[in-house]
Amino acid sequence: MASAGAGGGSGLKDFKDLKLIGKGSFGRVFRAIRPSDNQEYAIKEVNIKAMSQREREDAVNEVRILASVHHQAVIKYYDAFIESDKLYIVTELAKGGDIGAKVKRHLSRKELMSEDMIWGFFIQIVQGMRSLHNANILHRDIKAANIFLVTAREVKIGDLGVAKITKGGMAHTQIGTPYYMSPEIWRNRPYNKKSDIWSLGCLLYELASLHHPFEARDEKGLAAKVLQGNYSPIPTQYSGDLSAMIKMLLVVDPSRRPTMDDILNHAIVQQRINDAAVKASAEGSPPPSARHLSTIRVPRQLSLLQNKLPASKYPSQQTDRPSTSNPRRVSGEGPERVPASKAGRGEVAQSVDEAVMRKAANKQ
């Protein structure tokens, strides 16, 4: 394994115009400008002082994985530093927001996404996920809210906060977001990369139908539906190929689900890899020699963590800089406008907790 660097040495003083764009239980996300290169970045602030030791290790694990992965379809890592007992993670800024917000916009307009757009998003996500899986990294929380729009047609995978390096083995923690959790996780059984495939199938279905494939009033009812594996057909405006791909992914038996390579090599997908963003994503695959950074041990004294963090990776060339595309392009979603067949059918069952489930009793 590659070793971590001596920390980036940056601090909040190196940024200006911080604007809050997100908030969670342990932290916030800001949009900021770095005057030294006049580029915009996303800065995630994590209040690790308020966390348990295990939670701190999970937070730092996200830094380790982000700094280890290099792919066009995965949000870029630039820096991490400790300040006032808080961990700050600097990454690429996705100005278009997340796919979850896009789904809600389409639902409010009762307007389905074009099939070309769905395939473009899907293929890019699969290419990014293949990069993670080839590095033995399970994402474990693939969902619409964790896929980000860089332009109207280009997406990137983000939020690796619960990702895990498996070394080819199985994971045991029951973790994820309920609507996207695989049957094996609901059964509290060991799982592997095929669990991410199930989540991907749920996401693909959601892009087409603007609602989740499995919905219920409570967790027990949701689990029962997931374990049965039955879901309503996607709108008839879409092709049989799209339905077939969803069916291929949402198989209850994980051994029968395809790998990311299987998906990309499938004839249905091969004939659609012609979009510019998709091609760019394919070209961004990491070399076979790419290695994980070594595990970052979190000291009890948080001030000592700085020197254990990976070195900064700010762009040195114009082509490597964060996207400066106009976020207004996100609203220009292509000429195809398909009316949704049923108003409101994508409404989410409000009583099911959408927050990330972290049942860590059996955590590895």
Residue pairs with C-beta under 8 A, 6 or more apart in sequence:
1 291
1 292
1 293
1 294
1 295
2 68
2 291
2 292
2 293
2 294
3 293
3 294
4 64
4 67
4 293
4 294
4 296
4 308
4 309
4 310
4 311
5 309
5 310
5 311
5 312
6 307
6 311
7 80
7 81
7 82
7 306
7 307
7 308
7 309
7 310
7 311
7 312
8 79
8 80
8 81
8 90
8 309
8 310
8 311
8 312
9 81
9 312
10 79
10 81
10 90
10 312
11 81
11 83
12 18
12 43
12 83
12 88
14 34
14 35
14 36
15 32
15 33
15 34
15 35
15 41
15 43
16 32
16 33
16 35
17 32
17 33
18 30
18 31
18 32
18 43
19 30
19 31
19 32
20 28
20 29
20 30
21 29
21 30
21 31
21 42
22 28
22 29
23 29
26 46
26 47
26 48
26 50
26 51
26 55
26 59
27 44
27 45
27 46
27 47
27 86
28 44
28 45
29 42
29 43
29 44
29 45
30 42
30 43
30 44
30 45
31 40
31 41
31 42
31 43
31 93
32 40
32 41
32 42
32 43
33 39
33 40
33 41
34 40
34 41
34 314
37 314
37 315
37 321
39 315
39 321
39 322
39 324
40 93
40 95
40 322
40 324
41 78
41 90
41 91
41 92
41 93
41 322
42 90
42 91
42 92
42 93
42 94
43 88
43 89
43 90
43 91
44 88
44 89
44 90
44 91
45 86
45 87
45 88
46 59
46 86
46 87
46 88
46 89
47 85
47 86
48 55
48 56
48 59
48 60
48 85
48 86
48 87
48 302
49 85
49 86
49 302
51 59
53 298
53 300
54 360
54 363
56 298
57 298
58 161
58 162
59 87
59 161
60 87
60 296
60 298
60 305
60 309
61 161
61 163
61 164
61 296
62 89
62 160
62 161
62 163
63 77
63 80
63 87
63 89
63 296
63 309
63 310
64 292
64 293
64 295
64 296
64 310
65 137
65 160
65 163
65 165
65 292
66 75
66 77
66 89
66 91
66 160
67 77
67 80
67 293
67 310
67 313
68 135
68 137
68 290
68 291
68 292
68 293
69 77
69 131
69 132
69 135
69 137
69 160
69 286
69 290
70 131
70 284
70 286
70 290
71 127
71 128
71 131
71 132
71 281
71 284
71 285
71 286
72 127
72 128
72 156
72 280
72 281
72 282
72 283
72 284
73 124
73 125
73 127
73 128
73 131
73 155
73 156
73 157
73 281
73 284
74 128
74 131
74 132
74 156
74 157
74 158
75 91
75 92
75 94
75 148
75 156
75 157
75 158
76 91
76 92
76 313
76 322
77 89
77 90
77 91
77 310
77 313
78 90
78 91
78 92
78 312
78 313
78 314
78 315
79 88
79 89
79 90
79 312
79 313
79 314
80 87
80 88
80 89
80 90
80 309
80 310
81 87
81 88
81 90
81 306
81 309
82 88
82 302
82 303
82 305
82 306
82 309
85 302
85 303
87 305
90 312
91 158
92 150
92 156
92 322
92 323
93 322
93 323
94 148
94 149
94 150
94 156
94 158
94 323
95 149
95 150
95 323
95 325
95 327
95 330
96 102
96 148
96 149
96 150
96 151
96 152
96 327
96 329
96 330
97 148
97 149
97 327
97 330
98 144
98 145
98 146
98 147
98 148
98 149
98 158
99 121
99 144
99 145
99 147
99 148
99 149
99 155
99 203
99 207
100 143
100 144
100 145
100 147
102 113
102 144
102 149
102 330
103 144
103 206
103 207
103 210
103 346
106 112
106 113
106 210
106 340
107 210
107 211
107 340
107 346
107 347
110 339
110 340
110 343
111 337
111 338
111 339
111 340
112 208
112 210
112 235
112 237
112 338
112 339
112 340
113 207
113 208
113 333
113 338
114 333
114 334
114 335
114 336
114 337
114 338
115 237
115 238
115 239
115 242
115 336
116 275
116 334
116 336
117 153
117 333
117 334
117 336
118 204
118 207
118 208
118 238
118 242
119 242
119 269
119 272
119 275
120 153
120 272
120 275
120 277
120 278
121 147
121 155
121 207
122 204
122 207
122 245
123 264
123 269
123 272
123 273
123 275
123 278
123 281
124 154
124 155
124 156
124 277
124 278
124 281
125 142
125 147
125 155
125 157
125 200
125 203
126 200
126 260
126 263
126 264
126 269
127 264
127 278
127 281
127 282
127 284
127 285
128 156
128 157
128 281
129 139
129 142
129 157
129 196
129 200
129 260
130 260
130 261
130 264
130 285
131 285
131 286
132 138
132 139
132 157
132 163
133 193
133 196
133 259
133 260
134 286
135 165
135 286
135 290
135 292
136 165
136 166
136 167
136 168
137 160
137 163
137 164
137 165
137 166
138 163
138 164
138 166
138 171
138 192
138 193
138 195
138 196
139 146
139 157
139 160
139 163
139 196
139 199
140 162
140 163
140 164
140 171
140 175
140 176
140 195
140 196
141 159
141 161
141 162
141 163
141 175
141 176
141 177
141 180
141 199
141 356
142 157
142 180
142 196
142 199
142 200
142 203
143 177
143 179
143 180
143 199
143 202
143 203
144 203
144 206
144 207
145 159
145 177
146 157
146 158
146 159
147 155
147 156
147 157
147 158
147 203
148 155
148 156
148 157
148 158
149 155
149 330
150 156
150 323
150 325
151 277
151 323
151 325
151 329
151 330
152 329
152 330
152 331
152 332
152 333
152 334
153 275
153 276
153 277
154 277
154 280
154 281
154 323
155 277
162 175
162 176
162 356
162 358
164 171
164 173
164 364
165 292
166 192
166 193
169 192
170 190
170 191
170 192
171 190
171 191
171 192
171 195
171 364
172 190
172 191
172 362
172 363
172 364
173 358
173 359
173 360
173 362
173 363
173 364
174 185
174 188
174 357
174 359
174 362
175 185
175 356
175 357
175 358
175 359
175 360
176 182
176 185
176 195
176 199
176 356
176 357
177 354
177 355
177 356
177 357
178 219
178 222
178 352
178 353
178 354
178 357
179 202
179 212
179 214
179 215
179 222
179 348
179 352
179 354
180 198
180 199
180 202
180 203
180 212
181 198
181 199
181 226
181 357
182 191
182 194
182 195
182 198
182 199
182 226
182 254
183 198
183 226
183 227
183 229
183 252
183 254
184 190
184 191
184 194
184 195
184 254
185 191
185 195
186 223
186 226
186 227
187 227
188 362
191 254
192 254
193 259
193 260
194 254
194 255
194 257
194 259
195 254
197 249
197 254
197 257
197 258
197 259
197 260
198 249
198 250
198 251
198 254
198 257
200 249
201 213
201 246
201 248
201 249
201 250
202 212
202 213
202 214
202 250
204 242
204 245
204 246
204 249
205 212
205 213
205 231
205 234
205 246
205 250
206 212
206 213
208 234
208 235
208 238
208 242
208 246
209 232
209 234
209 235
209 345
209 346
210 340
210 345
210 346
211 345
211 346
211 347
211 348
212 348
213 231
213 232
213 246
213 250
214 222
214 225
214 226
214 231
215 222
215 225
215 348
215 349
215 352
216 222
216 224
216 225
216 349
216 352
217 349
217 351
217 352
218 351
218 352
219 352
219 353
222 349
222 352
225 231
227 252
228 252
229 250
229 251
229 252
231 250
233 243
234 242
234 243
234 246
235 338
235 340
235 341
236 341
237 338
237 341
241 268
244 268
245 263
245 266
245 268
245 269
248 257
248 258
248 263
248 266
249 257
249 258
249 263
251 257
258 266
263 269
264 270
264 273
272 278
273 279
273 282
293 310
296 305
296 308
296 309
297 308
298 305
298 308
299 305
299 308
315 321
315 322
340 346
348 354
